[in-house]
Amino acid sequence: MDPEPRTTIAVRPASALAARPRLFAALEAAFPVAFRPWEPDGPEPGAILAFVADPGDCAPDVIGRRRVPTLVVADSAAGDGAQEAVTFAGTAPVDRRLRGVAVADRLLAGAAIVPGAADEVLARAASGVAWTRSPGDAPLHRVRSVLPELEPGDVLVALLWRRTVATVALVHFLRALTRDAAGWQAPPLRAAFVFDDPNLRWRSYGYLNYEHVLAHADAHNYHASMAMIPLDARLPHRATAELFRRRRDRLSLNVHGNDHVKRELLRPRTPESALALAGQAIRRVARFERRSGVPVDRVMMPPHGMCSKEIAHALGAVGFDALCTIHPQPWTSTLPSHPPLAAWQPAGFVFGCPVILRLHLHADPGLIALRAFLDQPIVLYAHHEDMAGGLEPLAEAARLVNGLGDVTWGPVGELALANVGQRLAGHRLIVRPFARRVRVDVPAGAAELVVEAPGEDGAEPALTGWSAAGGAPQAFGAAATVTVPGPQVLRLHGRDDVDPASVAAPGWSPWPLARRVATEARDRALPVRAALAR
């Protein structure tokens, strides 16, 4: 495979590079860059990253004589001020997804950046200017924020949450440096709302009337996906099924557990029990599709946002395109210490299954914008009870997401299909997948197609290769001949993939159905009880 071109960045002083080995290793994994110590008489780098005591002081003896783009940040020895709100500028060159967004951060105490006459102020706080950029072919960025080494056990995304302004400025700087040389086309901005638990046995579920949701989605431009429990995948209401078939642009279904009993997807601890559960979930929704004609996206929304390692592996093996969870390693609620790009990319692979992150509908707007800034799909989840006062929370969240840029709303399965990066290197199209199935647009000039092996979090790689529709399996990294340009769906293969029809079902118990009947009756009665109470 053609090596990806890397931009050389000199770090000044050289001691700053030596003091941050974990940070710079993670950045080199995330971007096509190579960091080296700054040398006064060394070769001209592609850019300079300067660590100084006061980013407001940019005299030549502090940062050197510049002929290349330069980013100046505070050294970690500099002191922090109190936490305050920092607002990014509402215009270019700030990334469209962050314009006008406010985040909380600690800026350098006792320092000030005084913008020059031609400087653009890219972020500002009550205590003063936080980030400036001088225009030109060799722009100078100055950031009144500290960029420290990653703490032991930290992954790169932890720096974004703890040192937001410095990290955003750094990512902005690195993307601008490498965009043309590397040529990567990132996944588009895309979003969906997800409601856990509803089914299609009637025109409504709890506080969700599907026709009202559809009209509201048309009026406010969003998509609502219902995470249906496979146990409920029977006896659909004919008119409701027709509504979902006809308006898949606004309404869709995905998968929510299997029986939805307590700790259902966290409980299986053996590969056999996990495979039995995942295989039954697939068979149930496939049967529902045949009977109703309503497609169900093969994206698993685990109850309570968590599942075991064994379940993650089994979901990929039986044909799920992705998991959608709250945490990057969904068996734990703590941020992982590895791999370094956990929760940084559009999705991470755990035991052969992609994990797309989701947030609650009422999540902090700055957090939602930062997820979009990282090219991650925006999946905001809720329950029908969250709409007890009406659908205005959806309108408010839709305004927020639509304000981030040209967003494509759609079913979560479509979000997963679009979760792919690609770049054209001469006549070769290189693909970086972030789901088990991805859709790529092969340009007319591409003669070969190469799919990179996804970085996996597991003892050994669970994925073995890929194939195009109807094509023979291919190895990761090997060039395949392009026969027809245009959109193509690629599927990743794993060493343990199985036909879900061949997997034995879990042992039968009356408890899941009895529990589900009771909880569904409770959910459907809630609006009636609330109306009677008024």
Helices and strands as residue ranges (DSSP letters): E 7-12, H 14-18, H 21-30, E 33-37, E 47-52, H 60-63, E 70-74, E 80-88, G 96-98, E 102-108, E 120-125, E 128-133, E 140-146, H 156-162, H 164-182, E 190-196, E 204-205, E 208-209, H 210-220, E 224-228, G 230-232, H 238-246, E 251-255, H 271-292, E 296-300, G 303-305, H 309-318, E 322-325, E 348-350, E 353-357, E 359-360, H 365-373, E 378-382, G 384-387, H 392-402, E 408-409, H 412-417, E 420-425, E 428-433, E 437-442, E 448-451, E 456-457, E 463-468, E 474-475, E 480-481, E 486-494, G 500-502, H 511-533
